[in-house]
């Protein structure tokens, strides 16, 4: 039950465990590190990343907390902190848009709480294109948590054919019991 609840967070298994909710342009793909990313990732054990195309690409994973072994009473009464983390970057020759949507869901998969930061546009002319971390911790969200939906993605800003959009890796969802 401890550790990252997301399966295949870096693309080591291509898109295994992910639902491609938007697959625009030339569609999603995975690449080997460092690929066309100028800056290396902080964790040398991460060997791959996901990359998007010229139209919106989003992928989602829904975590079933009871199937993962969490006790409903603990989830309801303790309401443990739920921390999400994601990393993104762009290429140095094309800007990109990054999106993240994380929702805590009840047993009917209705939203209890959500985290949806403003989408980010990265311009390589003004950005160093280093890997950027987004993190959020849910607390005091109330009883009923049974699922967590993690969805992220984006696209490039120049609509170039190929895979010039946002790069994603190092995603995680952890629960602090």
One Martini backbone bead per residue (centre of mass of N, CA, C, O) as a GRO file, in nm:
protein
  177
    1UNK     BB    1   0.050   0.066  -0.010
    2UNK     BB    2   0.304   0.189  -0.057
    3UNK     BB    3   0.377   0.432  -0.259
    4UNK     BB    4   0.323   0.426  -0.584
    5UNK     BB    5  -0.001   0.404  -0.746
    6UNK     BB    6   0.121   0.434  -1.009
    7UNK     BB    7   0.140   0.287  -1.316
    8UNK     BB    8   0.371   0.355  -1.529
    9UNK     BB    9   0.503   0.669  -1.494
   10UNK     BB   10   0.749   0.655  -1.748
   11UNK     BB   11   0.702   0.435  -1.996
   12UNK     BB   12   0.833   0.142  -1.977
   13UNK     BB   13   0.527   0.024  -2.085
   14UNK     BB   14   0.432   0.251  -2.226
   15UNK     BB   15   0.061   0.231  -2.195
   16UNK     BB   16   0.035   0.074  -1.959
   17UNK     BB   17  -0.249   0.163  -1.751
   18UNK     BB   18  -0.350   0.361  -1.974
   19UNK     BB   19  -0.579   0.612  -2.074
   20UNK     BB   20  -0.661   0.750  -2.384
   21UNK     BB   21  -0.853   1.042  -2.398
   22UNK     BB   22  -0.635   1.190  -2.583
   23UNK     BB   23  -0.511   1.142  -2.947
   24UNK     BB   24  -0.361   1.362  -3.104
   25UNK     BB   25  -0.236   1.378  -3.401
   26UNK     BB   26   0.040   1.156  -3.366
   27UNK     BB   27   0.021   1.090  -3.094
   28UNK     BB   28   0.142   0.914  -2.865
   29UNK     BB   29   0.469   0.869  -2.694
   30UNK     BB   30   0.784   0.721  -2.636
   31UNK     BB   31   1.105   0.799  -2.478
   32UNK     BB   32   1.434   0.823  -2.436
   33UNK     BB   33   1.670   0.908  -2.237
   34UNK     BB   34   1.699   1.230  -2.325
   35UNK     BB   35   1.674   1.289  -2.603
   36UNK     BB   36   1.530   1.614  -2.673
   37UNK     BB   37   1.629   1.675  -2.389
   38UNK     BB   38   1.855   1.880  -2.250
   39UNK     BB   39   1.763   1.807  -1.969
   40UNK     BB   40   1.803   1.626  -1.706
   41UNK     BB   41   1.692   1.413  -1.482
   42UNK     BB   42   1.709   1.383  -1.139
   43UNK     BB   43   1.647   1.072  -1.201
   44UNK     BB   44   1.852   0.819  -1.325
   45UNK     BB   45   1.628   0.578  -1.327
   46UNK     BB   46   1.498   0.739  -1.548
   47UNK     BB   47   1.444   0.636  -1.906
   48UNK     BB   48   1.155   0.769  -1.960
   49UNK     BB   49   0.896   0.928  -2.170
   50UNK     BB   50   0.632   1.125  -2.248
   51UNK     BB   51   0.475   1.234  -2.564
   52UNK     BB   52   0.343   1.490  -2.757
   53UNK     BB   53   0.155   1.661  -2.988
   54UNK     BB   54  -0.035   1.895  -3.195
   55UNK     BB   55  -0.257   1.770  -3.029
   56UNK     BB   56  -0.444   1.673  -2.793
   57UNK     BB   57  -0.301   1.500  -2.503
   58UNK     BB   58  -0.449   1.247  -2.293
   59UNK     BB   59  -0.403   1.077  -1.972
   60UNK     BB   60  -0.533   0.798  -1.765
   61UNK     BB   61  -0.566   0.709  -1.409
   62UNK     BB   62  -0.747   0.478  -1.203
   63UNK     BB   63  -0.761   0.442  -0.856
   64UNK     BB   64  -0.830   0.159  -0.653
   65UNK     BB   65  -0.816   0.153  -0.316
   66UNK     BB   66  -0.939  -0.124  -0.237
   67UNK     BB   67  -0.765  -0.292  -0.438
   68UNK     BB   68  -0.495  -0.175  -0.284
   69UNK     BB   69  -0.586  -0.220   0.047
   70UNK     BB   70  -0.771  -0.014   0.155
   71UNK     BB   71  -0.945   0.107   0.426
   72UNK     BB   72  -1.245   0.259   0.458
   73UNK     BB   73  -1.219   0.365   0.750
   74UNK     BB   74  -0.953   0.512   0.714
   75UNK     BB   75  -1.042   0.696   0.484
   76UNK     BB   76  -1.281   0.831   0.650
   77UNK     BB   77  -1.134   0.907   0.935
   78UNK     BB   78  -0.839   0.996   0.855
   79UNK     BB   79  -0.782   1.124   0.589
   80UNK     BB   80  -0.538   1.095   0.415
   81UNK     BB   81  -0.283   1.208   0.261
   82UNK     BB   82  -0.270   1.327  -0.083
   83UNK     BB   83  -0.003   1.292  -0.315
   84UNK     BB   84   0.098   1.480  -0.599
   85UNK     BB   85   0.315   1.420  -0.891
   86UNK     BB   86   0.480   1.614  -1.155
   87UNK     BB   87   0.657   1.611  -1.476
   88UNK     BB   88   0.788   1.873  -1.701
   89UNK     BB   89   0.863   1.952  -2.053
   90UNK     BB   90   1.048   2.084  -2.323
   91UNK     BB   91   1.157   2.180  -2.600
   92UNK     BB   92   1.387   2.407  -2.764
   93UNK     BB   93   1.199   2.438  -3.056
   94UNK     BB   94   0.917   2.410  -2.882
   95UNK     BB   95   0.634   2.471  -2.758
   96UNK     BB   96   0.402   2.418  -2.472
   97UNK     BB   97   0.135   2.232  -2.317
   98UNK     BB   98   0.015   2.193  -1.976
   99UNK     BB   99  -0.179   1.932  -1.803
  100UNK     BB  100  -0.378   1.892  -1.488
  101UNK     BB  101  -0.592   1.624  -1.339
  102UNK     BB  102  -0.716   1.578  -1.005
  103UNK     BB  103  -0.933   1.326  -0.850
  104UNK     BB  104  -1.154   1.271  -0.594
  105UNK     BB  105  -1.346   0.969  -0.533
  106UNK     BB  106  -1.614   0.793  -0.498
  107UNK     BB  107  -1.798   0.500  -0.542
  108UNK     BB  108  -1.943   0.672  -0.797
  109UNK     BB  109  -1.730   0.875  -0.918
  110UNK     BB  110  -1.750   1.130  -0.751
  111UNK     BB  111  -1.658   1.441  -0.664
  112UNK     BB  112  -1.472   1.565  -0.382
  113UNK     BB  113  -1.191   1.651  -0.517
  114UNK     BB  114  -0.965   1.900  -0.676
  115UNK     BB  115  -0.682   1.936  -0.917
  116UNK     BB  116  -0.644   2.236  -1.140
  117UNK     BB  117  -0.423   2.381  -1.282
  118UNK     BB  118  -0.309   2.601  -1.469
  119UNK     BB  119  -0.221   2.609  -1.764
  120UNK     BB  120   0.092   2.558  -1.930
  121UNK     BB  121   0.320   2.771  -2.104
  122UNK     BB  122   0.605   2.691  -2.298
  123UNK     BB  123   0.890   2.900  -2.377
  124UNK     BB  124   1.206   2.855  -2.509
  125UNK     BB  125   1.287   3.169  -2.520
  126UNK     BB  126   1.216   3.194  -2.177
  127UNK     BB  127   1.309   2.897  -2.119
  128UNK     BB  128   1.522   2.628  -1.998
  129UNK     BB  129   1.378   2.337  -2.014
  130UNK     BB  130   1.335   2.226  -1.750
  131UNK     BB  131   1.232   2.034  -1.512
  132UNK     BB  132   0.901   2.037  -1.376
  133UNK     BB  133   0.724   2.065  -1.070
  134UNK     BB  134   0.416   1.919  -0.956
  135UNK     BB  135   0.233   1.978  -0.646
  136UNK     BB  136  -0.011   1.804  -0.425
  137UNK     BB  137  -0.216   1.821  -0.120
  138UNK     BB  138  -0.463   1.636   0.024
  139UNK     BB  139  -0.696   1.760   0.274
  140UNK     BB  140  -0.985   1.760   0.427
  141UNK     BB  141  -1.213   1.596   0.219
  142UNK     BB  142  -1.356   1.371   0.348
  143UNK     BB  143  -1.561   1.126   0.309
  144UNK     BB  144  -1.539   0.848   0.046
  145UNK     BB  145  -1.276   0.758  -0.051
  146UNK     BB  146  -1.190   0.532  -0.355
  147UNK     BB  147  -1.074   0.726  -0.583
  148UNK     BB  148  -0.814   0.814  -0.832
  149UNK     BB  149  -0.767   1.072  -1.070
  150UNK     BB  150  -0.511   1.080  -1.330
  151UNK     BB  151  -0.449   1.365  -1.548
  152UNK     BB  152  -0.246   1.420  -1.849
  153UNK     BB  153  -0.089   1.679  -2.071
  154UNK     BB  154  -0.093   1.798  -2.426
  155UNK     BB  155   0.100   2.025  -2.643
  156UNK     BB  156   0.187   2.206  -2.895
  157UNK     BB  157   0.227   2.555  -3.033
  158UNK     BB  158   0.290   2.493  -3.368
  159UNK     BB  159   0.172   2.238  -3.515
  160UNK     BB  160   0.374   2.008  -3.547
  161UNK     BB  161   0.469   1.744  -3.693
  162UNK     BB  162   0.472   1.522  -3.432
  163UNK     BB  163   0.689   1.541  -3.118
  164UNK     BB  164   0.665   1.871  -2.965
  165UNK     BB  165   0.554   1.837  -2.697
  166UNK     BB  166   0.507   1.749  -2.402
  167UNK     BB  167   0.689   1.619  -2.127
  168UNK     BB  168   0.653   1.309  -1.924
  169UNK     BB  169   0.732   1.229  -1.573
  170UNK     BB  170   0.734   1.117  -1.243
  171UNK     BB  171   0.472   1.017  -1.151
  172UNK     BB  172   0.252   1.057  -0.849
  173UNK     BB  173   0.075   0.860  -0.591
  174UNK     BB  174   0.022   0.924  -0.241
  175UNK     BB  175  -0.033   0.774   0.088
  176UNK     BB  176  -0.062   0.894   0.430
  177UNK     BB  177  -0.084   0.668   0.711
   0.00000   0.00000   0.00000
